[in-house]
Amino acid sequence: MGTNYYVSETIDICPHCNGKIKSENVFGYHIGKSSGGCDFALHVDADAGIKNLEDMIVFLIDKKIIDEYGRSITLEGLLNVIFRIALRDRNQPEFGERHENYVGHGEGPYDYISGEFS
């Protein structure tokens, strides 16, 4: 069981209302996934300028973050999710090592994954 994290976006849902009707908490950029017992899978995208956790933090500094259930989480809360994995006994191989888009292991309890995954 895991949880995906996204940048929340607001989009116009009515093209005829000149932006008066909007929908929030639409899934935007996929930040990554926490899976029980595994390192956090951090979504990196060199084309978007996100090559490591530091780049991701800079990218997220002014963004609203939500999980796949639409619940808001702060950047600090997300970092707690990423780093609390290090405090638990890991009982599974790293997520990334099993993924076709594995880029490498980060400097902490997270792996770098490119492309689409969930």
Buried (B, 14 or more C-beta within 10 A) or exposed (E): EBBBBBBBBEEEEEEEEEEEEEEEBBBBBBBBBBBEBBBBBBBBBEEEEBBBBEBBEEBBEEBBBBBBEEEEBEBEBBBEBBBEBEEEEEEEEBBBEEBEBBBEBBEBBBBBBBEEBE
